[in-house]
Amino acid sequence: MQYTLRNVPAFLDRVLRRRARQTGASLNDVVLEALTREAGLAAEPVQRRTLADLAGQWVDDPQFDEAMQQQDTIDPRLWK
């Protein structure tokens, strides 16, 4: 099967060509490998980069919940 790709952005062209030079592979092989990986068909799963390590995870914390509940209290004197 053959495909023709048009309007490939210049930055993507540079990255693909650089990868082909670095690995000694053809541009066609580099593009096919990238398509295969992104389609989820690669032998090794794609490593996704997320901010999870920086953001952490939510855990139940009764003390925190109580402090937040106090913040939700409206002082009617402030709204006169």
N, C-alpha and C positions, 0 to 999 in steps of 0.2 A: 504494500500500500504506500502511496506517496502523498505527501502534503506540500503545499506551498504556503509559507508564512509571509505575510506582508505587514508593513508598518511596525517592524520590530524596533522598539525604542533604542536609541544609541547607547544608553548606559547598559542595557541588557545585552546588546551585541558585544560591547567591550568585555563584559564579565564572561560571557560564553566563550569568546575567542581566547581570552586569557586562560580560562580553565582548560581549553583544548591544548594550548601551548604548554601549560604546566604539566599536564598529564600525558602529553604526546598522543592524544586521541584526536580523531577527526572532529570537526565542528558538528557534523551530523550525529556522531556517537555521543557527544556531550549533550546535545539537545535531546536525543532519545532517552538518555539516562535521566536527565532532569524531568522529562515528561513522565517517565515510568515511576520515578520516585514520588512525584507529586500526585500521581494517580493512585498511590498506595499499593503499587504492584512490586515495589523493590523488595529484595531479600531482607534488607535491614530497614526497620521503621525510621521514618523521618524524625529527627530530633527537633522539636518545636521549642522556640525560645519564648518564655513567658516571664512575667514579673512576679510569679507566684512566690519565689524565694524572697523577694523584697517585701511583698505585701503581706505574707503570712496567711493564716487561716483563722476563721472565726471559731472561737470556743465559747461554750457556755460559762459565764462568770457571774454568779449572783450579785457579788459586790458591785461589779460594773453596771449590771442592769439596774440596781437600786440607785446608783449615782446618776444614771441617765434618766431614770424616772423622776428624780428630784429636779432635774433640769427642765422637765416638761411641765412643771408646776407654774401656773401663771399667777403673778402677784397682782391682784386687781388694783392696788394702790398705784401701780406704775402706769395704769391705763386710764387715769382720770383726766 
